[in-house]
């Protein structure tokens, strides 16, 4: 299978693109990469054909969101993060070997569960994690994608923590 690298903003702002393979990112990652020099380097990558910018289709975005809900990482992701994951899903389904370049732990966690390869420049998760939301006071659990801050039962603070097998 042909390899394709999908990069997030970290790769753009560090000016270190993988070489020798196709490199793709999404428009959101490019818009997050600020600075005159960074923008000039991105423009040079585009001009020389070393970088391609693609918007993922809605179907792949939905798959990325569902995968993020499954791990409990959805509330930690930006739109850029979801689009990077969606591009990886797209290329996997098209028969490529996608390799995502990211230092984001939540993206890495989701990619792990999807069986998609990733690499990082600075930091990497050791093991995949599934998250739950739980009330610190009464122990009531909520779906990982909940945005509630206070428990509906007792008013206690809702926090994110690693799921135990009894939480599933």
C-alpha positions, 0 to 999 in steps of 0.5 A: 500500500502507498503511504500518505502522511497527514499532518496537523498544525505542529508539523507546519509550525515546526517546518518539518514535513515528512520527505519522500511521500505525499503530505496532506493537511486540512485548511484549518491546520494551515489557518492555525499556523501563524507567523510571516515566516511560517506562512512563507514556508507553507507557501513554498511547500505548496508551490513545490508540490510537497504539501496538498491541502484537502477538506475532508468530506462530511461522511469522514468527519462524522466517522471521526466524531463517532470515534472520538465519542467512543474514546471519550476524547471528543470534548478535547478536540478542535475542528482541526483535530477532527478534520485531521482524523477524518482525512486519515479515515478517508485515506485508510478506506481508500487503501492507503497507509495513512500516517498522521504526524501529531503531538496531540494525545487525544488524536493519538488515542483515537488513531490507536483505536482506529488502527491508524499509524501515527508519529510525533515530533515531541510526545507520544502516548504510551497506551490507549485510554477510554475516558468517562465523565463522573461526578466527584461527589456521588459517582454518577457517570455521564457519557464521555461527550457530556458538556455538563459541569455539574451533576444533575443528581447532587450538583457535584462537579463532573470530571473526566477520568480514565474508565475502569472496566466496571464503568463500561 
